Amino acid sequence: MARVGFAEWMALGRVIASGQLARYGGQKPGPLVKFEHDFAAKFGVKHTLAVGNGTGALICSLVAAGVGPGDEVLVPAYTWIATAAAPLAVGAVPVLVDVDETLTMDPADIVRKLSPHTKAIIPVHMANMVCDMDAITRIAEEHDLIVIEDACQAVGATYKGRRVGAIGNAGAFSFNQFKNINIGEGGAIVTNDDRYFARARMYHDVGAVFRGHLDNYNEPHFPGVNLKASQLQGAMLNVQLAKLDPMIERMRKRYRKMSSILSTSKKFRVGPHNDVENAIGLHVIFDTADEAIAFAKQNRRGVYRILDSSRHVYTNWQPVLEQRGVHPHMNPYSWAPRKIDYSEGSCAKTLDLLGRTCRITLGEQYPLPMMAVLAKRMVSGFDRLH
């Protein structure tokens, strides 16, 4: 996660002193507009819209793309539950897709899980591991599907020279306390589509109908909700955005050093990456779950077996598995044209892989030599005892 310090404190003080805390209503645009402009420029997109959180960014992106009741949305079986909950919030249903050894959506299983009702794919760049976007966009083009990237856990990461989140039809980002940009809670949507942007902006602000200064690209008004970000969030975002690329570069250096050391082990192997030259996420794969458990236990600091992070594994998403809605008459599963299978067998490959895999923190806030020493100890200690 990114650190927060004195610069953020000073930026917040300036906004508080100005008295303009809300997004709209002041005489000047405020720091949110600056952030959206700079973020769009850095990520190479036409439009950026700051919102209150990453979940809201996902929901807003689906609304923008016109996803709704009767539609199926492909989501990975390994992600934060919000990726699966977002389609339900717009009346669609999530269909679970296996991940491969990169810990991201398996393109082969995407093809297997397609149906006549599939409307969109949400590839998740999970834990700074980037998806195979070449394969995913090719599948989407062949089947006329929408791609909404969930880049909440990979802000600033790149795939073959492009920022993730800026490759599909729209992208969603999170800026909560555990992300590469950290303002406590926040999010953003990016898109190059004018209509998507207009719809996202209307949905994120129930009062958009009264803001005649906004260009809606001839899109008729519909009632939205309130997902607006505040100027306080904008102030912190501007500071954090300046810190992003230096932190990403530190992560790249640590990945290269640590992965080269870990790859010398005879007992495990470094997990593959869809863009290894720019990798900023590290995991190791074992032959058995028992070995992964032992490795995590032996290296308690900065290492954990992925299956033990239950909140990110689909078998623990109780409200999704039980196919409930906020009200019986507003349950998206009752609108679905077919029965959706969430049994353990539906993504057994994912469960097996996560049980044999450990994530390793890159420690970007610590000196590189220190992380190299830790990597050497992981190899020598585990290889000696196992």
NORZI-V275546 format. One record per residue. N is the residue number from 0. RES is the residue in three letters. PHI is phi as a letter, one per 40 degrees, with the letter a starting at -180 (none if undefined). OMEGA is omega as a letter, one per 20 degrees, with the letter a starting at -180 (999 if undefined). D_CENTER is the distance of its C-alpha to the mean C-alpha in Angstrom with 1 decimal. Layout:
N_RES_PHI_OMEGA_D_CENTER / N_RES_PHI_OMEGA_D_CENTER
This chain:
0_MET_none_r_13.6 / 1_ALA_c_r_15.5 / 2_ARG_c_r_19.0 / 3_VAL_b_a_20.6 / 4_GLY_a_a_24.2 / 5_PHE_c_a_27.3 / 6_ALA_c_r_26.0 / 7_GLU_c_r_23.5 / 8_TRP_c_r_26.5 / 9_MET_c_r_28.7 / 10_ALA_c_r_26.3 / 11_LEU_c_a_26.1 / 12_GLY_c_r_29.9 / 13_ARG_c_r_30.5 / 14_VAL_c_r_28.6 / 15_ILE_c_r_30.4 / 16_ALA_c_a_33.7 / 17_SER_c_a_33.1 / 18_GLY_g_r_32.9 / 19_GLN_b_a_30.2 / 20_LEU_c_a_27.3 / 21_ALA_c_a_26.1 / 22_ARG_c_a_24.4 / 23_TYR_b_r_27.5 / 24_GLY_h_r_31.1 / 25_GLY_c_r_31.9 / 26_GLN_c_a_34.2 / 27_LYS_b_a_31.6 / 28_PRO_d_r_28.1 / 29_GLY_g_a_26.8 / 30_PRO_c_r_23.9 / 31_LEU_c_a_21.1 / 32_VAL_c_r_22.7 / 33_LYS_c_r_22.9 / 34_PHE_c_a_19.3 / 35_GLU_c_r_18.3 / 36_HIS_c_a_21.0 / 37_ASP_c_r_20.1 / 38_PHE_c_r_16.3 / 39_ALA_c_r_17.3 / 40_ALA_c_a_19.9 / 41_LYS_c_a_17.8 / 42_PHE_c_r_15.1 / 43_GLY_g_r_17.9 / 44_VAL_b_a_17.3 / 45_LYS_c_a_19.9 / 46_HIS_b_r_18.3 / 47_THR_b_r_15.9 / 48_LEU_b_r_16.0 / 49_ALA_c_r_15.1 / 50_VAL_b_a_14.6 / 51_GLY_c_a_15.0 / 52_ASN_a_a_11.5 / 53_GLY_c_r_7.9 / 54_THR_c_r_9.5 / 55_GLY_c_r_12.1 / 56_ALA_c_r_10.1 / 57_LEU_c_a_9.1 / 58_ILE_c_a_12.7 / 59_CYS_c_r_14.2 / 60_SER_c_r_12.8 / 61_LEU_c_r_14.3 / 62_VAL_c_a_17.5 / 63_ALA_d_a_17.7 / 64_ALA_c_r_17.8 / 65_GLY_g_r_20.4 / 66_VAL_c_a_18.8 / 67_GLY_a_a_21.0 / 68_PRO_d_a_23.5 / 69_GLY_g_a_24.6 / 70_ASP_c_r_21.4 / 71_GLU_b_a_19.4 / 72_VAL_b_a_15.6 / 73_LEU_c_r_14.5 / 74_VAL_b_r_11.5 / 75_PRO_c_r_11.3 / 76_ALA_c_r_13.4 / 77_TYR_b_r_11.3 / 78_THR_a_r_8.1 / 79_TRP_c_a_8.3 / 80_ILE_d_a_11.0 / 81_ALA_d_a_9.6 / 82_THR_c_r_8.2 / 83_ALA_c_a_11.9 / 84_ALA_c_a_13.4 / 85_ALA_d_r_12.3 / 86_PRO_d_r_14.7 / 87_LEU_c_a_17.3 / 88_ALA_c_r_17.3 / 89_VAL_b_r_18.5 / 90_GLY_g_r_20.9 / 91_ALA_c_r_19.3 / 92_VAL_b_r_18.7 / 93_PRO_c_r_15.9 / 94_VAL_b_a_17.3 / 95_LEU_c_a_16.0 / 96_VAL_b_r_15.8 / 97_ASP_c_r_16.5 / 98_VAL_b_r_14.6 / 99_ASP_b_a_16.9 / 100_GLU_c_r_17.7 / 101_THR_c_a_14.8 / 102_LEU_g_r_12.7 / 103_THR_b_a_11.0 / 104_MET_d_r_12.5 / 105_ASP_c_a_16.2 / 106_PRO_d_r_17.6 / 107_ALA_c_r_20.9 / 108_ASP_c_r_19.7 / 109_ILE_d_a_18.0 / 110_VAL_c_r_21.6 / 111_ARG_c_a_23.1 / 112_LYS_c_r_21.1 / 113_LEU_c_r_21.9 / 114_SER_a_r_24.4 / 115_PRO_c_a_26.4 / 116_HIS_c_a_24.1 / 117_THR_c_a_20.8 / 118_LYS_b_a_19.5 / 119_ALA_a_r_15.9 / 120_ILE_b_r_13.2 / 121_ILE_b_r_9.5 / 122_PRO_c_a_8.5 / 123_VAL_b_r_5.4 / 124_HIS_c_a_5.5 / 125_MET_c_r_6.1 / 126_ALA_f_r_7.9 / 127_ASN_g_r_8.5 / 128_MET_c_a_9.9 / 129_VAL_c_a_9.8 / 130_CYS_c_r_10.8 / 131_ASP_c_a_14.4 / 132_MET_c_r_14.0 / 133_ASP_c_a_17.8 / 134_ALA_c_a_18.4 / 135_ILE_c_r_15.8 / 136_THR_c_r_17.1 / 137_ARG_c_r_20.6 / 138_ILE_c_a_20.3 / 139_ALA_c_r_19.0 / 140_GLU_c_a_21.9 / 141_GLU_c_a_24.3 / 142_HIS_b_r_23.5 / 143_ASP_f_a_22.8 / 144_LEU_b_r_19.3 / 145_ILE_c_r_16.6 / 146_VAL_b_r_13.3 / 147_ILE_b_a_10.4 / 148_GLU_c_r_7.4 / 149_ASP_c_a_3.9 / 150_ALA_b_a_3.3 / 151_CYS_d_a_2.7 / 152_GLN_b_a_4.0 / 153_ALA_a_a_5.9 / 154_VAL_c_r_7.7 / 155_GLY_g_r_10.9 / 156_ALA_c_a_10.7 / 157_THR_b_r_13.0 / 158_TYR_b_r_14.0 / 159_LYS_f_r_17.8 / 160_GLY_g_r_18.3 / 161_ARG_b_r_15.6 / 162_ARG_c_r_12.5 / 163_VAL_c_a_9.4 / 164_GLY_g_a_8.4 / 165_ALA_b_a_12.2 / 166_ILE_b_a_13.4 / 167_GLY_c_r_13.2 / 168_ASN_c_r_15.0 / 169_ALA_a_r_12.3 / 170_GLY_b_a_8.8 / 171_ALA_b_a_6.8 / 172_PHE_b_r_6.0 / 173_SER_b_r_6.9 / 174_PHE_b_a_10.1 / 175_ASN_c_a_11.2 / 176_GLN_d_a_13.6 / 177_PHE_b_a_11.5 / 178_LYS_b_a_9.2 / 179_ASN_c_r_10.7 / 180_ILE_b_a_12.0 / 181_ASN_b_r_13.7 / 182_ILE_b_a_15.8 / 183_GLY_g_r_15.7 / 184_GLU_a_r_13.9 / 185_GLY_i_a_12.6 / 186_GLY_a_r_10.3 / 187_ALA_a_r_11.0 / 188_ILE_b_r_11.4 / 189_VAL_b_r_12.8 / 190_THR_a_r_15.3 / 191_ASN_b_a_18.6 / 192_ASP_c_a_20.1 / 193_ASP_c_a_22.6 / 194_ARG_c_r_22.8 / 195_TYR_d_a_19.1 / 196_PHE_c_r_19.2 / 197_ALA_c_a_22.4 / 198_ARG_c_r_21.1 / 199_ALA_c_a_17.9 / 200_ARG_c_r_20.2 / 201_MET_c_a_22.8 / 202_TYR_c_a_20.5 / 203_HIS_c_a_19.0 / 204_ASP_a_a_22.6 / 205_VAL_c_r_25.3 / 206_GLY_c_a_27.9 / 207_ALA_d_a_26.9 / 208_VAL_c_a_30.1 / 209_PHE_c_a_32.1 / 210_ARG_b_a_30.5 / 211_GLY_c_a_32.7 / 212_HIS_c_a_31.7 / 213_LEU_c_r_28.4 / 214_ASP_c_a_28.6 / 215_ASN_c_r_27.3 / 216_TYR_f_r_28.1 / 217_ASN_g_r_30.6 / 218_GLU_c_r_28.1 / 219_PRO_c_a_29.9 / 220_HIS_c_r_28.9 / 221_PHE_b_a_27.3 / 222_PRO_c_r_26.7 / 223_GLY_b_r_23.3 / 224_VAL_b_r_22.0 / 225_ASN_b_r_21.2 / 226_LEU_b_a_17.7 / 227_LYS_c_r_19.2 / 228_ALA_c_r_18.4 / 229_SER_b_r_21.5 / 230_GLN_c_r_23.2 / 231_LEU_c_r_22.8 / 232_GLN_c_r_19.0 / 233_GLY_c_a_19.8 / 234_ALA_c_r_22.3 / 235_MET_c_a_19.9 / 236_LEU_c_r_17.2 / 237_ASN_c_r_20.0 / 238_VAL_c_a_20.9 / 239_GLN_c_a_17.5 / 240_LEU_c_r_16.9 / 241_ALA_c_a_20.1 / 242_LYS_c_a_19.0 / 243_LEU_c_a_15.8 / 244_ASP_c_r_17.5 / 245_PRO_d_r_20.1 / 246_MET_c_r_17.6 / 247_ILE_c_r_15.8 / 248_GLU_c_r_19.3 / 249_ARG_c_r_20.2 / 250_MET_c_r_17.4 / 251_ARG_c_a_18.6 / 252_LYS_c_a_22.2 / 253_ARG_c_r_21.5 / 254_TYR_c_a_19.7 / 255_ARG_c_a_22.8 / 256_LYS_c_a_25.3 / 257_MET_c_a_23.9 / 258_SER_c_r_23.1 / 259_SER_c_r_26.6 / 260_ILE_c_a_28.1 / 261_LEU_c_a_26.3 / 262_SER_c_r_27.2 / 263_THR_c_a_30.8 / 264_SER_c_r_30.6 / 265_LYS_c_a_32.6 / 266_LYS_b_r_30.9 / 267_PHE_a_r_27.2 / 268_ARG_b_r_25.2 / 269_VAL_c_a_22.2 / 270_GLY_c_a_19.4 / 271_PRO_c_a_18.9 / 272_HIS_b_a_16.4 / 273_ASN_c_r_15.9 / 274_ASP_a_a_16.8 / 275_VAL_c_a_18.8 / 276_GLU_c_a_20.4 / 277_ASN_b_a_17.3 / 278_ALA_c_r_15.7 / 279_ILE_b_r_14.2 / 280_GLY_b_a_13.2 / 281_LEU_b_r_16.2 / 282_HIS_a_r_17.4 / 283_VAL_b_a_20.8 / 284_ILE_b_a_22.2 / 285_PHE_b_r_25.5 / 286_ASP_c_a_28.0 / 287_THR_b_r_28.2 / 288_ALA_c_a_26.3 / 289_ASP_c_r_29.2 / 290_GLU_c_r_28.7 / 291_ALA_c_r_25.0 / 292_ILE_c_a_26.2 / 293_ALA_c_r_28.9 / 294_PHE_c_r_26.8 / 295_ALA_c_a_24.4 / 296_LYS_c_a_27.6 / 297_GLN_c_a_29.3 / 298_ASN_b_a_26.5 / 299_ARG_c_a_25.4 / 300_ARG_c_r_23.9 / 301_GLY_g_r_20.5 / 302_VAL_b_r_20.5 / 303_TYR_a_r_19.6 / 304_ARG_c_a_19.8 / 305_ILE_c_a_16.6 / 306_LEU_c_r_18.4 / 307_ASP_c_r_19.6 / 308_SER_c_a_16.2 / 309_SER_d_a_17.1 / 310_ARG_c_a_14.5 / 311_HIS_b_a_11.9 / 312_VAL_b_a_14.6 / 313_TYR_d_a_15.6 / 314_THR_c_r_19.2 / 315_ASN_b_a_18.6 / 316_TRP_c_a_17.1 / 317_GLN_d_a_20.6 / 318_PRO_c_r_20.5 / 319_VAL_c_a_18.7 / 320_LEU_c_a_21.1 / 321_GLU_c_r_24.0 / 322_GLN_f_r_23.0 / 323_ARG_b_r_24.0 / 324_GLY_b_a_23.5 / 325_VAL_c_r_24.4 / 326_HIS_a_a_27.9 / 327_PRO_d_a_29.7 / 328_HIS_c_r_30.4 / 329_MET_b_a_26.8 / 330_ASN_c_a_25.3 / 331_PRO_d_a_23.2 / 332_TYR_c_r_24.5 / 333_SER_c_r_28.0 / 334_TRP_c_a_27.2 / 335_ALA_c_a_25.6 / 336_PRO_c_r_28.2 / 337_ARG_a_r_27.9 / 338_LYS_c_r_27.2 / 339_ILE_b_a_23.7 / 340_ASP_c_r_23.9 / 341_TYR_b_a_21.7 / 342_SER_c_r_24.2 / 343_GLU_d_a_23.5 / 344_GLY_c_a_25.0 / 345_SER_c_r_22.5 / 346_CYS_b_a_20.1 / 347_ALA_c_r_22.6 / 348_LYS_c_r_21.5 / 349_THR_c_a_18.1 / 350_LEU_c_r_20.1 / 351_ASP_c_a_22.5 / 352_LEU_c_a_20.1 / 353_LEU_c_r_18.1 / 354_GLY_c_a_21.6 / 355_ARG_b_a_22.7 / 356_THR_b_r_19.8 / 357_CYS_b_r_19.3 / 358_ARG_c_r_16.5 / 359_ILE_b_r_18.2 / 360_THR_c_a_17.3 / 361_LEU_c_r_18.2 / 362_GLY_f_a_19.9 / 363_GLU_c_r_19.3 / 364_GLN_c_a_21.5 / 365_TYR_b_r_24.3 / 366_PRO_c_r_26.9 / 367_LEU_d_r_26.3 / 368_PRO_d_r_29.6 / 369_MET_c_a_28.7 / 370_MET_c_r_25.5 / 371_ALA_c_r_27.8 / 372_VAL_c_r_30.3 / 373_LEU_c_r_27.8 / 374_ALA_c_r_26.7 / 375_LYS_c_r_30.5 / 376_ARG_c_r_31.2 / 377_MET_c_a_28.5 / 378_VAL_c_a_30.2 / 379_SER_c_a_33.8 / 380_GLY_c_a_33.5 / 381_PHE_c_a_31.8 / 382_ASP_c_a_33.9 / 383_ARG_c_a_37.1 / 384_LEU_c_a_36.6 / 385_HIS_b_999_35.2
